């Protein structure tokens, strides 16, 4: 059972370049921290898949084991766990998120990213 | 002992920090998901320690989660962290 769910998560992050495990969905986030990561990804015009863990308790627990990370949201890029809300926020403001997207050929709006950093510096 | 004190004690022991600030932000989240009325559900940690030198952000956060698990982590709904090394 738990091995199945690990395989399912593995498949999800393999099939989708950018995956956000979150509470609620991108349209209606159910938690402020999930909401903040959604805002960043939307603002940067990144194409991503959102997985609502509140609709699937097995994924909710499974993803925590998968990444050895006890909290939601969790962002994955090309199968790699990048972090939760604090880390994504820090990386956005420092420009590291741009570098990460560049290195993995993930499309995003450079202009929006620059604007975001300038407004928050 | 309050949860805030438990967090401070654990982090003090685990990281011998150069800077440690634990703020209880539970009231800012009144009524939000995870707000349980205990007054100790949401915390923000600012921690600077030599132990973080050379570690990635994910590794630093994991160390803090480990230091606080299983208790008082089981009683905390949200933990915001700003973790830096000394160089």
N, CA and C atoms of all chains as a GROMACS GRO file, in nm:
protein
  624
    1UNK      N    1   0.083  -0.121   0.000
    1UNK     CA    2   0.000   0.000   0.000
    1UNK      C    3   0.086   0.125   0.000
    2UNK      N    4   0.175   0.138   0.101
    2UNK     CA    5   0.253   0.261   0.109
    2UNK      C    6   0.358   0.264  -0.002
    3UNK      N    7   0.396   0.143  -0.050
    3UNK     CA    8   0.491   0.140  -0.162
    3UNK      C    9   0.422   0.189  -0.290
    4UNK      N   10   0.294   0.150  -0.304
    4UNK     CA   11   0.216   0.197  -0.418
    4UNK      C   12   0.212   0.349  -0.424
    5UNK      N   13   0.189   0.408  -0.308
    5UNK     CA   14   0.173   0.553  -0.306
    5UNK      C   15   0.307   0.620  -0.337
    6UNK      N   16   0.416   0.558  -0.290
    6UNK     CA   17   0.548   0.614  -0.322
    6UNK      C   18   0.573   0.609  -0.473
    7UNK      N   19   0.533   0.499  -0.535
    7UNK     CA   20   0.548   0.487  -0.680
    7UNK      C   21   0.462   0.590  -0.753
    8UNK      N   22   0.342   0.610  -0.699
    8UNK     CA   23   0.250   0.706  -0.761
    8UNK      C   24   0.309   0.848  -0.756
    9UNK      N   25   0.367   0.882  -0.642
    9UNK     CA   26   0.428   1.015  -0.628
    9UNK      C   27   0.549   1.027  -0.720
   10UNK      N   28   0.628   0.922  -0.722
   10UNK     CA   29   0.746   0.918  -0.811
   10UNK      C   30   0.703   0.945  -0.956
   11UNK      N   31   0.593   0.881  -0.996
   11UNK     CA   32   0.543   0.896  -1.132
   11UNK      C   33   0.496   1.039  -1.158
   12UNK      N   34   0.426   1.095  -1.059
   12UNK     CA   35   0.375   1.232  -1.070
   12UNK      C   36   0.488   1.333  -1.094
   13UNK      N   37   0.595   1.320  -1.016
   13UNK     CA   38   0.702   1.419  -1.027
   13UNK      C   39   0.793   1.389  -1.146
   14UNK      N   40   0.779   1.268  -1.202
   14UNK     CA   41   0.856   1.233  -1.321
   14UNK      C   42   0.783   1.283  -1.447
   15UNK      N   43   0.650   1.272  -1.445
   15UNK     CA   44   0.570   1.307  -1.562
   15UNK      C   45   0.548   1.457  -1.577
   16UNK      N   46   0.567   1.531  -1.469
   16UNK     CA   47   0.541   1.675  -1.472
   16UNK      C   48   0.665   1.752  -1.429
   17UNK      N   49   0.704   1.848  -1.512
   17UNK     CA   50   0.828   1.922  -1.484
   17UNK      C   51   0.822   1.996  -1.350
   18UNK      N   52   0.708   2.059  -1.324
   18UNK     CA   53   0.694   2.134  -1.199
   18UNK      C   54   0.565   2.087  -1.130
   19UNK      N   55   0.579   2.037  -1.009
   19UNK     CA   56   0.463   1.986  -0.935
   19UNK      C   57   0.458   2.052  -0.798
   20UNK      N   58   0.340   2.101  -0.762
   20UNK     CA   59   0.321   2.157  -0.629
   20UNK      C   60   0.219   2.073  -0.553
   21UNK      N   61   0.264   2.011  -0.443
   21UNK     CA   62   0.172   1.944  -0.351
   21UNK      C   63   0.126   2.051  -0.253
   22UNK      N   64  -0.005   2.070  -0.246
   22UNK     CA   65  -0.055   2.183  -0.168
   22UNK      C   66  -0.186   2.150  -0.098
   23UNK      N   67  -0.228   2.239  -0.008
   23UNK     CA   68  -0.359   2.226   0.054
   23UNK      C   69  -0.456   2.313  -0.025
   24UNK      N   70  -0.560   2.248  -0.078
   24UNK     CA   71  -0.650   2.317  -0.170
   24UNK      C   72  -0.594   2.306  -0.310
   25UNK      N   73  -0.650   2.384  -0.402
   25UNK     CA   74  -0.594   2.384  -0.537
   25UNK      C   75  -0.555   2.526  -0.575
   26UNK      N   76  -0.494   2.537  -0.694
   26UNK     CA   77  -0.440   2.669  -0.731
   26UNK      C   78  -0.550   2.776  -0.736
   27UNK      N   79  -0.673   2.735  -0.765
   27UNK     CA   80  -0.784   2.831  -0.770
   27UNK      C   81  -0.828   2.874  -0.631
   28UNK      N   82  -0.834   2.778  -0.541
   28UNK     CA   83  -0.877   2.805  -0.403
   28UNK      C   84  -0.781   2.739  -0.304
   29UNK      N   85  -0.667   2.802  -0.278
   29UNK     CA   86  -0.574   2.746  -0.179
   29UNK      C   87  -0.639   2.748  -0.040
   30UNK      N   88  -0.612   2.644   0.038
   30UNK     CA   89  -0.674   2.634   0.170
   30UNK      C   90  -0.579   2.667   0.284
   31UNK      N   91  -0.464   2.722   0.250
   31UNK     CA   92  -0.365   2.751   0.354
   31UNK      C   93  -0.277   2.864   0.303
   32UNK      N   94  -0.241   2.954   0.391
   32UNK     CA   95  -0.165   3.072   0.351
   32UNK      C   96  -0.030   3.039   0.288
   33UNK      N   97   0.032   2.930   0.336
   33UNK     CA   98   0.165   2.895   0.285
   33UNK      C   99   0.155   2.836   0.144
   34UNK      N  100   0.056   2.751   0.124
   34UNK     CA  101   0.030   2.700  -0.011
   34UNK      C  102  -0.004   2.815  -0.105
   35UNK      N  103  -0.085   2.905  -0.053
   35UNK     CA  104  -0.130   3.018  -0.132
   35UNK      C  105  -0.013   3.103  -0.180
   36UNK      N  106   0.087   3.118  -0.093
   36UNK     CA  107   0.199   3.203  -0.130
   36UNK      C  108   0.281   3.142  -0.245
   37UNK      N  109   0.300   3.010  -0.240
   37UNK     CA  110   0.377   2.945  -0.347
   37UNK      C  111   0.299   2.951  -0.479
   38UNK      N  112   0.168   2.932  -0.471
   38UNK     CA  113   0.083   2.944  -0.589
   38UNK      C  114   0.098   3.084  -0.650
   39UNK      N  115   0.097   3.186  -0.563
   39UNK     CA  116   0.109   3.324  -0.611
   39UNK      C  117   0.239   3.344  -0.688
   40UNK      N  118   0.348   3.289  -0.633
   40UNK     CA  119   0.479   3.304  -0.698
   40UNK      C  120   0.477   3.237  -0.836
   41UNK      N  121   0.431   3.113  -0.839
   41UNK     CA  122   0.432   3.038  -0.966
   41UNK      C  123   0.341   3.104  -1.069
   42UNK      N  124   0.224   3.150  -1.024
   42UNK     CA  125   0.133   3.218  -1.117
   42UNK      C  126   0.193   3.347  -1.168
   43UNK      N  127   0.251   3.422  -1.076
   43UNK     CA  128   0.309   3.551  -1.114
   43UNK      C  129   0.420   3.533  -1.216
   44UNK      N  130   0.499   3.427  -1.198
   44UNK     CA  131   0.611   3.401  -1.289
   44UNK      C  132   0.566   3.328  -1.416
   45UNK      N  133   0.435   3.301  -1.423
   45UNK     CA  134   0.376   3.235  -1.541
   45UNK      C  135   0.439   3.100  -1.569
   46UNK      N  136   0.463   3.025  -1.463
   46UNK     CA  137   0.520   2.891  -1.477
   46UNK      C  138   0.407   2.790  -1.502
   47UNK      N  139   0.431   2.696  -1.590
   47UNK     CA  140   0.335   2.587  -1.609
   47UNK      C  141   0.362   2.481  -1.504
   48UNK      N  142   0.260   2.448  -1.425
   48UNK     CA  143   0.281   2.349  -1.319
   48UNK      C  144   0.154   2.269  -1.291
   49UNK      N  145   0.175   2.154  -1.228
   49UNK     CA  146   0.063   2.072  -1.184
   49UNK      C  147   0.045   2.092  -1.036
   50UNK      N  148  -0.079   2.109  -0.993
   50UNK     CA  149  -0.105   2.118  -0.849
   50UNK      C  150  -0.177   1.991  -0.802
   51UNK      N  151  -0.133   1.941  -0.688
   51UNK     CA  152  -0.194   1.821  -0.630
   51UNK      C  153  -0.250   1.860  -0.494
   52UNK      N  154  -0.380   1.846  -0.479
   52UNK     CA  155  -0.446   1.883  -0.353
   52UNK      C  156  -0.438   1.766  -0.253
   53UNK      N  157  -0.352   1.781  -0.153
   53UNK     CA  158  -0.334   1.670  -0.058
   53UNK      C  159  -0.455   1.653   0.035
   54UNK      N  160  -0.537   1.757   0.047
   54UNK     CA  161  -0.656   1.746   0.133
   54UNK      C  162  -0.757   1.649   0.074
   55UNK      N  163  -0.749   1.628  -0.059
   55UNK     CA  164  -0.840   1.534  -0.124
   55UNK      C  165  -0.787   1.392  -0.121
   56UNK      N  166  -0.662   1.377  -0.082
   56UNK     CA  167  -0.602   1.244  -0.083
   56UNK      C  168  -0.508   1.225   0.036
   57UNK      N  169  -0.562   1.174   0.148
   57UNK     CA  170  -0.483   1.158   0.270
   57UNK      C  171  -0.361   1.068   0.249
   58UNK      N  172  -0.370   0.973   0.156
   58UNK     CA  173  -0.256   0.884   0.133
   58UNK      C  174  -0.140   0.960   0.069
   59UNK      N  175  -0.174   1.048  -0.023
   59UNK     CA  176  -0.068   1.132  -0.083
   59UNK      C  177  -0.015   1.231   0.021
   60UNK      N  178  -0.106   1.282   0.103
   60UNK     CA  179  -0.065   1.380   0.205
   60UNK      C  180   0.043   1.319   0.295
   61UNK      N  181   0.022   1.196   0.343
   61UNK     CA  182   0.123   1.131   0.428
   61UNK      C  183   0.240   1.080   0.344
   62UNK      N  184   0.206   1.026   0.225
   62UNK     CA  185   0.309   0.965   0.140
   62UNK      C  186   0.415   1.064   0.094
   63UNK      N  187   0.372   1.186   0.061
   63UNK     CA  188   0.468   1.282   0.007
   63UNK      C  189   0.565   1.328   0.117
   64UNK      N  190   0.517   1.322   0.242
   64UNK     CA  191   0.605   1.360   0.354
   64UNK      C  192   0.717   1.257   0.371
   65UNK      N  193   0.683   1.131   0.348
   65UNK     CA  194   0.786   1.026   0.352
   65UNK      C  195   0.877   1.036   0.232
   66UNK      N  196   0.815   1.063   0.118
   66UNK     CA  197   0.888   1.068  -0.008
   66UNK      C  198   1.003   1.168  -0.002
   67UNK      N  199   0.975   1.284   0.055
   67UNK     CA  200   1.075   1.391   0.057
   67UNK      C  201   1.147   1.400   0.191
   68UNK      N  202   1.102   1.318   0.289
   68UNK     CA  203   1.150   1.332   0.427
   68UNK      C  204   1.136   1.477   0.472
   69UNK      N  205   1.017   1.526   0.454
   69UNK     CA  206   0.986   1.667   0.482
   69UNK      C  207   0.847   1.669   0.542
   70UNK      N  208   0.828   1.723   0.663
   70UNK     CA  209   0.702   1.700   0.734
   70UNK      C  210   0.589   1.796   0.701
   71UNK      N  211   0.611   1.892   0.612
   71UNK     CA  212   0.505   1.991   0.592
   71UNK      C  213   0.466   2.006   0.445
   72UNK      N  214   0.351   2.065   0.425
   72UNK     CA  215   0.295   2.100   0.294
   72UNK      C  216   0.286   2.252   0.292
   73UNK      N  217   0.313   2.322   0.186
   73UNK     CA  218   0.336   2.276   0.048
   73UNK      C  219   0.477   2.220   0.024
   74UNK      N  220   0.489   2.148  -0.088
   74UNK     CA  221   0.618   2.097  -0.134
   74UNK      C  222   0.627   2.117  -0.285
   75UNK      N  223   0.737   2.176  -0.328
   75UNK     CA  224   0.755   2.200  -0.471
   75UNK      C  225   0.864   2.108  -0.528
   76UNK      N  226   0.833   2.048  -0.642
   76UNK     CA  227   0.929   1.961  -0.713
   76UNK      C  228   0.954   2.016  -0.851
   77UNK      N  229   1.081   2.017  -0.891
   77UNK     CA  230   1.117   2.057  -1.026
   77UNK      C  231   1.198   1.944  -1.088
   78UNK      N  232   1.149   1.892  -1.199
   78UNK     CA  233   1.214   1.779  -1.268
   78UNK      C  234   1.248   1.666  -1.171
   79UNK      N  235   1.153   1.633  -1.088
   79UNK     CA  236   1.168   1.519  -0.998
   79UNK      C  237   1.243   1.550  -0.870
   80UNK      N  238   1.299   1.671  -0.862
   80UNK     CA  239   1.380   1.703  -0.743
   80UNK      C  240   1.298   1.786  -0.645
   81UNK      N  241   1.304   1.750  -0.517
   81UNK     CA  242   1.236   1.828  -0.415
   81UNK      C  243   1.312   1.959  -0.392
   82UNK      N  244   1.242   2.071  -0.406
   82UNK     CA  245   1.308   2.202  -0.393
   82UNK      C  246   1.286   2.263  -0.255
   83UNK      N  247   1.166   2.249  -0.200
   83UNK     CA  248   1.142   2.304  -0.067
   83UNK      C  249   0.997   2.341  -0.044
   84UNK      N  250   0.973   2.402   0.071
   84UNK     CA  251   0.839   2.449   0.106
   84UNK      C  252   0.831   2.600   0.088
   85UNK      N  253   0.736   2.660   0.156
   85UNK     CA  254   0.706   2.801   0.136
   85UNK      C  255   0.823   2.894   0.168
   86UNK      N  256   0.889   2.871   0.282
   86UNK     CA  257   1.001   2.960   0.320
   86UNK      C  258   1.112   2.956   0.215
   87UNK      N  259   1.146   2.833   0.174
   87UNK     CA  260   1.258   2.816   0.080
   87UNK      C  261   1.224   2.876  -0.056
   88UNK      N  262   1.102   2.854  -0.102
   88UNK     CA  263   1.062   2.910  -0.232
   88UNK      C  264   1.064   3.063  -0.225
   89UNK      N  265   1.016   3.117  -0.113
   89UNK     CA  266   1.018   3.263  -0.098
   89UNK      C  267   1.161   3.316  -0.101
   90UNK      N  268   1.249   3.254  -0.023
   90UNK     CA  269   1.390   3.298  -0.020
   90UNK      C  270   1.453   3.288  -0.159
   91UNK      N  271   1.426   3.175  -0.227
   91UNK     CA  272   1.488   3.154  -0.358
   91UNK      C  273   1.434   3.250  -0.463
   92UNK      N  274   1.306   3.288  -0.449
   92UNK     CA  275   1.247   3.383  -0.542
   92UNK      C  276   1.316   3.518  -0.528
   93UNK      N  277   1.333   3.561  -0.403
   93UNK     CA  278   1.388   3.694  -0.379
   93UNK      C  279   1.538   3.700  -0.408
   94UNK      N  280   1.607   3.588  -0.394
   94UNK     CA  281   1.752   3.589  -0.416
   94UNK      C  282   1.789   3.565  -0.563
   95UNK      N  283   1.688   3.525  -0.642
   95UNK     CA  284   1.717   3.495  -0.782
   95UNK      C  285   1.754   3.350  -0.807
   96UNK      N  286   1.766   3.271  -0.699
   96UNK     CA  287   1.803   3.129  -0.715
   96UNK      C  288   1.696   3.048  -0.788
   97UNK      N  289   1.570   3.090  -0.771
   97UNK     CA  290   1.463   3.017  -0.838
   97UNK      C  291   1.475   3.032  -0.990
   98UNK      N  292   1.509   3.155  -1.033
   98UNK     CA  293   1.532   3.178  -1.176
   98UNK      C  294   1.643   3.087  -1.228
   99UNK      N  295   1.754   3.083  -1.153
   99UNK     CA  296   1.868   3.000  -1.194
   99UNK      C  297   1.826   2.854  -1.205
  100UNK      N  298   1.748   2.810  -1.106
  100UNK     CA  299   1.700   2.672  -1.106
  100UNK      C  300   1.616   2.645  -1.231
  101UNK      N  301   1.523   2.737  -1.260
  101UNK     CA  302   1.439   2.720  -1.379
  101UNK      C  303   1.524   2.723  -1.506
  102UNK      N  304   1.619   2.814  -1.512
  102UNK     CA  305   1.708   2.821  -1.628
  102UNK      C  306   1.781   2.689  -1.648
  103UNK      N  307   1.838   2.639  -1.539
  103UNK     CA  308   1.917   2.516  -1.547
  103UNK      C  309   1.834   2.395  -1.593
  104UNK      N  310   1.705   2.399  -1.562
  104UNK     CA  311   1.620   2.286  -1.598
  104UNK      C  312   1.531   2.318  -1.718
  105UNK      N  313   1.561   2.429  -1.786
  105UNK     CA  314   1.483   2.470  -1.904
  105UNK      C  315   1.333   2.479  -1.876
  106UNK      N  316   1.298   2.533  -1.760
  106UNK     CA  317   1.158   2.557  -1.727
  106UNK      C  318   1.123   2.699  -1.774
  107UNK      N  319   1.014   2.710  -1.848
  107UNK     CA  320   0.975   2.841  -1.901
  107UNK      C  321   0.907   2.926  -1.793
  108UNK      N  322   0.948   3.053  -1.783
  108UNK     CA  323   0.884   3.145  -1.689
  108UNK      C  324   0.906   3.286  -1.742
  109UNK      N  325   0.838   3.384  -1.683
  109UNK     CA  326   0.855   3.522  -1.727
  109UNK      C  327   0.969   3.588  -1.650
  110UNK      N  328   1.078   3.614  -1.722
  110UNK     CA  329   1.193   3.679  -1.660
  110UNK      C  330   1.157   3.819  -1.614
  111UNK      N  331   1.073   3.883  -1.693
  111UNK     CA  332   1.033   4.020  -1.661
  111UNK      C  333   0.957   4.023  -1.528
  112UNK      N  334   0.862   3.929  -1.513
  112UNK     CA  335   0.784   3.923  -1.389
  112UNK      C  336   0.874   3.893  -1.271
  113UNK      N  337   0.970   3.805  -1.292
  113UNK     CA  338   1.061   3.767  -1.185
  113UNK      C  339   1.144   3.887  -1.139
  114UNK      N  340   1.193   3.964  -1.233
  114UNK     CA  341   1.271   4.084  -1.200
  114UNK      C  342   1.184   4.184  -1.124
  115UNK      N  343   1.061   4.201  -1.174
  115UNK     CA  344   0.967   4.294  -1.110
  115UNK      C  345   0.940   4.253  -0.965
  116UNK      N  346   0.917   4.124  -0.947
  116UNK     CA  347   0.888   4.071  -0.814
  116UNK      C  348   1.003   4.099  -0.718
  117UNK      N  349   1.124   4.076  -0.767
  117UNK     CA  350   1.241   4.097  -0.681
  117UNK      C  351   1.260   4.244  -0.649
  118UNK      N  352   1.240   4.329  -0.750
  118UNK     CA  353   1.259   4.473  -0.727
  118UNK      C  354   1.158   4.526  -0.626
  119UNK      N  355   1.034   4.478  -0.637
  119UNK     CA  356   0.930   4.528  -0.547
  119UNK      C  357   0.946   4.479  -0.404
  120UNK      N  358   1.024   4.373  -0.386
  120UNK     CA  359   1.037   4.316  -0.251
  120UNK      C  360   1.176   4.335  -0.192
  121UNK      N  361   1.259   4.413  -0.260
  121UNK     CA  362   1.395   4.429  -0.207
  121UNK      C  363   1.402   4.547  -0.111
  122UNK      N  364   0.587   2.356   3.082
  122UNK     CA  365   0.669   2.441   2.994
  122UNK      C  366   0.590   2.474   2.868
  123UNK      N  367   0.599   2.597   2.823
  123UNK     CA  368   0.526   2.633   2.702
  123UNK      C  369   0.595   2.571   2.580
  124UNK      N  370   0.522   2.562   2.470
  124UNK     CA  371   0.579   2.508   2.347
  124UNK      C  372   0.693   2.599   2.300
  125UNK      N  373   0.672   2.727   2.316
  125UNK     CA  374   0.777   2.822   2.277
  125UNK      C  375   0.908   2.794   2.351
  126UNK      N  376   0.897   2.767   2.481
  126UNK     CA  377   1.018   2.735   2.559
  126UNK      C  378   1.080   2.604   2.514
  127UNK      N  379   0.994   2.506   2.484
  127UNK     CA  380   1.046   2.377   2.436
  127UNK      C  381   1.124   2.396   2.306
  128UNK      N  382   1.069   2.477   2.216
  128UNK     CA  383   1.137   2.502   2.089
  128UNK      C  384   1.273   2.566   2.117
  129UNK      N  385   1.272   2.668   2.201
  129UNK     CA  386   1.397   2.739   2.231
  129UNK      C  387   1.501   2.646   2.292
  130UNK      N  388   1.458   2.564   2.388
  130UNK     CA  389   1.552   2.471   2.454
  130UNK      C  390   1.611   2.372   2.355
  131UNK      N  391   1.524   2.312   2.274
  131UNK     CA  392   1.570   2.213   2.177
  131UNK      C  393   1.672   2.273   2.079
  132UNK      N  394   1.639   2.392   2.030
  132UNK     CA  395   1.726   2.455   1.930
  132UNK      C  396   1.858   2.499   1.993
  133UNK      N  397   1.848   2.547   2.115
  133UNK     CA  398   1.969   2.588   2.188
  133UNK      C  399   2.064   2.467   2.203
  134UNK      N  400   2.008   2.354   2.244
  134UNK     CA  401   2.089   2.232   2.262
  134UNK      C  402   2.146   2.181   2.130
  135UNK      N  403   2.061   2.181   2.028
  135UNK     CA  404   2.100   2.117   1.902
  135UNK      C  405   2.196   2.200   1.820
  136UNK      N  406   2.185   2.334   1.828
  136UNK     CA  407   2.259   2.416   1.732
  136UNK      C  408   2.357   2.514   1.795
  137UNK      N  409   2.357   2.526   1.928
  137UNK     CA  410   2.446   2.625   1.991
  137UNK      C  411   2.448   2.753   1.908
  138UNK      N  412   2.331   2.811   1.885
  138UNK     CA  413   2.320   2.920   1.787
  138UNK      C  414   2.392   3.049   1.826
  139UNK      N  415   2.436   3.121   1.725
  139UNK     CA  416   2.490   3.254   1.748
  139UNK      C  417   2.377   3.354   1.760
  140UNK      N  418   2.268   3.319   1.693
  140UNK     CA  419   2.149   3.403   1.706
  140UNK      C  420   2.029   3.310   1.708
  141UNK      N  421   1.937   3.334   1.799
  141UNK     CA  422   1.814   3.254   1.803
  141UNK      C  423   1.698   3.342   1.844
  142UNK      N  424   1.595   3.340   1.759
  142UNK     CA  425   1.475   3.416   1.791
  142UNK      C  426   1.356   3.325   1.762
  143UNK      N  427   1.273   3.302   1.860
  143UNK     CA  428   1.152   3.224   1.838
  143UNK      C  429   1.033   3.313   1.868
  144UNK      N  430   0.952   3.337   1.766
  144UNK     CA  431   0.838   3.425   1.784
  144UNK      C  432   0.708   3.347   1.771
  145UNK      N  433   0.620   3.370   1.863
  145UNK     CA  434   0.488   3.307   1.858
  145UNK      C  435   0.397   3.395   1.773
  146UNK      N  436   0.359   3.345   1.657
  146UNK     CA  437   0.276   3.425   1.566
  146UNK      C  438   0.133   3.374   1.560
  147UNK      N  439   0.098   3.292   1.657
  147UNK     CA  440  -0.033   3.226   1.652
  147UNK      C  441  -0.148   3.326   1.637
  148UNK      N  442  -0.136   3.437   1.706
  148UNK     CA  443  -0.247   3.533   1.702
  148UNK      C  444  -0.267   3.592   1.562
  149UNK      N  445  -0.157   3.600   1.485
  149UNK     CA  446  -0.170   3.653   1.348
  149UNK      C  447  -0.255   3.561   1.262
  150UNK      N  448  -0.268   3.437   1.307
  150UNK     CA  449  -0.338   3.338   1.224
  150UNK      C  450  -0.475   3.302   1.281
  151UNK      N  451  -0.522   3.386   1.372
  151UNK     CA  452  -0.653   3.359   1.435
  151UNK      C  453  -0.757   3.329   1.328
  152UNK      N  454  -0.824   3.215   1.344
  152UNK     CA  455  -0.931   3.181   1.251
  152UNK      C  456  -0.886   3.109   1.125
  153UNK      N  457  -0.753   3.109   1.097
  153UNK     CA  458  -0.704   3.039   0.977
  153UNK      C  459  -0.704   2.888   1.001
  154UNK      N  460  -0.687   2.814   0.890
  154UNK     CA  461  -0.672   2.669   0.902
  154UNK      C  462  -0.557   2.639   0.996
  155UNK      N  463  -0.577   2.545   1.087
  155UNK     CA  464  -0.469   2.504   1.177
  155UNK      C  465  -0.462   2.586   1.304
  156UNK      N  466  -0.534   2.697   1.306
  156UNK     CA  467  -0.538   2.776   1.429
  156UNK      C  468  -0.628   2.702   1.526
  157UNK      N  469  -0.574   2.664   1.642
  157UNK     CA  470  -0.649   2.574   1.730
  157UNK      C  471  -0.690   2.640   1.862
  158UNK      N  472  -0.661   2.768   1.875
  158UNK     CA  473  -0.701   2.836   1.997
  158UNK      C  474  -0.607   2.813   2.114
  159UNK      N  475  -0.505   2.727   2.094
  159UNK     CA  476  -0.411   2.699   2.203
  159UNK      C  477  -0.321   2.820   2.227
  160UNK      N  478  -0.314   2.907   2.128
  160UNK     CA  479  -0.223   3.021   2.139
  160UNK      C  480  -0.080   2.983   2.107
  161UNK      N  481  -0.056   2.854   2.076
  161UNK     CA  482   0.079   2.809   2.043
  161UNK      C  483   0.078   2.714   1.924
  162UNK      N  484   0.027   2.764   1.812
  162UNK     CA  485   0.017   2.679   1.693
  162UNK      C  486   0.110   2.723   1.581
  163UNK      N  487   0.143   2.852   1.576
  163UNK     CA  488   0.222   2.907   1.466
  163UNK      C  489   0.347   2.977   1.522
  164UNK      N  490   0.465   2.938   1.471
  164UNK     CA  491   0.588   3.000   1.520
  164UNK      C  492   0.678   3.043   1.405
  165UNK      N  493   0.762   3.138   1.435
  165UNK     CA  494   0.861   3.182   1.338
  165UNK      C  495   0.997   3.176   1.406
  166UNK      N  496   1.093   3.114   1.338
  166UNK     CA  497   1.225   3.094   1.397
  166UNK      C  498   1.330   3.164   1.312
  167UNK      N  499   1.414   3.242   1.376
  167UNK     CA  500   1.532   3.296   1.308
  167UNK      C  501   1.652   3.235   1.379
  168UNK      N  502   1.734   3.163   1.305
  168UNK     CA  503   1.841   3.087   1.368
  168UNK      C  504   1.968   3.095   1.285
  169UNK      N  505   2.076   3.134   1.351
  169UNK     CA  506   2.206   3.140   1.285
  169UNK      C  507   2.300   3.048   1.361
  170UNK      N  508   2.357   2.950   1.292
  170UNK     CA  509   2.444   2.855   1.358
  170UNK      C  510   2.555   2.808   1.266
  171UNK      N  511   2.669   2.781   1.327
  171UNK     CA  512   2.783   2.728   1.252
  171UNK      C  513   2.746   2.594   1.187
  172UNK      N  514   2.656   2.522   1.252
  172UNK     CA  515   2.618   2.389   1.201
  172UNK      C  516   2.554   2.395   1.063
  173UNK      N  517   2.508   2.511   1.022
  173UNK     CA  518   2.442   2.523   0.891
  173UNK      C  519   2.542   2.552   0.779
  174UNK      N  520   2.665   2.582   0.816
  174UNK     CA  521   2.763   2.617   0.713
  174UNK      C  522   2.777   2.504   0.611
  175UNK      N  523   2.771   2.542   0.485
  175UNK     CA  524   2.792   2.443   0.380
  175UNK      C  525   2.671   2.355   0.350
  176UNK      N  526   2.561   2.377   0.422
  176UNK     CA  527   2.442   2.294   0.397
  176UNK      C  528   2.345   2.367   0.304
  177UNK      N  529   2.269   2.289   0.229
  177UNK     CA  530   2.165   2.349   0.145
  177UNK      C  531   2.049   2.393   0.235
  178UNK      N  532   1.960   2.473   0.177
  178UNK     CA  533   1.842   2.518   0.254
  178UNK      C  534   1.761   2.398   0.302
  179UNK      N  535   1.741   2.303   0.211
  179UNK     CA  536   1.661   2.186   0.248
  179UNK      C  537   1.726   2.111   0.364
  180UNK      N  538   1.857   2.095   0.359
  180UNK     CA  539   1.927   2.025   0.468
  180UNK      C  540   1.913   2.098   0.601
  181UNK      N  541   1.923   2.229   0.598
  181UNK     CA  542   1.909   2.308   0.722
  181UNK      C  543   1.771   2.291   0.782
  182UNK      N  544   1.670   2.305   0.697
  182UNK     CA  545   1.532   2.290   0.747
  182UNK      C  546   1.511   2.151   0.804
  183UNK      N  547   1.564   2.050   0.736
  183UNK     CA  548   1.547   1.913   0.786
  183UNK      C  549   1.607   1.897   0.925
  184UNK      N  550   1.726   1.956   0.946
  184UNK     CA  551   1.790   1.945   1.078
  184UNK      C  552   1.702   2.006   1.187
  185UNK      N  553   1.639   2.118   1.155
  185UNK     CA  554   1.553   2.180   1.255
  185UNK      C  555   1.429   2.095   1.282
  186UNK      N  556   1.368   2.044   1.175
  186UNK     CA  557   1.253   1.955   1.194
  186UNK      C  558   1.293   1.836   1.281
  187UNK      N  559   1.410   1.779   1.252
  187UNK     CA  560   1.456   1.663   1.330
  187UNK      C  561   1.474   1.700   1.477
  188UNK      N  562   1.535   1.816   1.501
  188UNK     CA  563   1.562   1.858   1.639
  188UNK      C  564   1.432   1.877   1.718
  189UNK      N  565   1.325   1.908   1.648
  189UNK     CA  566   1.197   1.936   1.716
  189UNK      C  567   1.101   1.817   1.713
  190UNK      N  568   1.147   1.704   1.657
  190UNK     CA  569   1.057   1.588   1.646
  190UNK      C  570   1.091   1.481   1.748
  191UNK      N  571   0.993   1.404   1.796
  191UNK     CA  572   0.850   1.420   1.763
  191UNK      C  573   0.786   1.537   1.839
  192UNK      N  574   0.843   1.568   1.955
  192UNK     CA  575   0.788   1.683   2.029
  192UNK      C  576   0.890   1.795   2.029
  193UNK      N  577   0.847   1.916   2.023
  193UNK     CA  578   0.709   1.967   2.022
  193UNK      C  579   0.646   1.975   1.883
  194UNK      N  580   0.715   1.918   1.781
  194UNK     CA  581   0.666   1.929   1.643
  194UNK      C  582   0.519   1.885   1.629
  195UNK      N  583   0.482   1.779   1.701
  195UNK     CA  584   0.345   1.727   1.691
  195UNK      C  585   0.238   1.828   1.730
  196UNK      N  586   0.280   1.928   1.806
  196UNK     CA  587   0.181   2.027   1.851
  196UNK      C  588   0.186   2.157   1.772
  197UNK      N  589   0.275   2.161   1.675
  197UNK     CA  590   0.291   2.286   1.601
  197UNK      C  591   0.223   2.272   1.465
  198UNK      N  592   0.143   2.369   1.431
  198UNK     CA  593   0.078   2.362   1.300
  198UNK      C  594   0.170   2.420   1.191
  199UNK      N  595   0.236   2.530   1.221
  199UNK     CA  596   0.317   2.593   1.118
  199UNK      C  597   0.444   2.653   1.176
  200UNK      N  598   0.551   2.636   1.102
  200UNK     CA  599   0.681   2.682   1.146
  200UNK      C  600   0.745   2.756   1.030
  201UNK      N  601   0.766   2.885   1.048
  201UNK     CA  602   0.837   2.958   0.944
  201UNK      C  603   0.981   2.971   0.989
  202UNK      N  604   1.074   2.952   0.896
  202UNK     CA  605   1.214   2.949   0.937
  202UNK      C  606   1.303   3.033   0.848
  203UNK      N  607   1.396   3.100   0.913
  203UNK     CA  608   1.499   3.175   0.842
  203UNK      C  609   1.630   3.123   0.900
  204UNK      N  610   1.700   3.038   0.825
  204UNK     CA  611   1.816   2.967   0.880
  204UNK      C  612   1.942   3.005   0.806
  205UNK      N  613   2.039   3.054   0.879
  205UNK     CA  614   2.164   3.093   0.813
  205UNK      C  615   2.284   3.035   0.885
  206UNK      N  616   2.391   3.014   0.808
  206UNK     CA  617   2.517   2.971   0.866
  206UNK      C  618   2.596   3.093   0.909
  207UNK      N  619   2.715   3.070   0.964
  207UNK     CA  620   2.794   3.183   1.012
  207UNK      C  621   2.884   3.239   0.902
  208UNK      N  622   2.892   3.170   0.790
  208UNK     CA  623   2.967   3.226   0.677
  208UNK      C  624   2.904   3.182   0.547
   0.00000   0.00000   0.00000
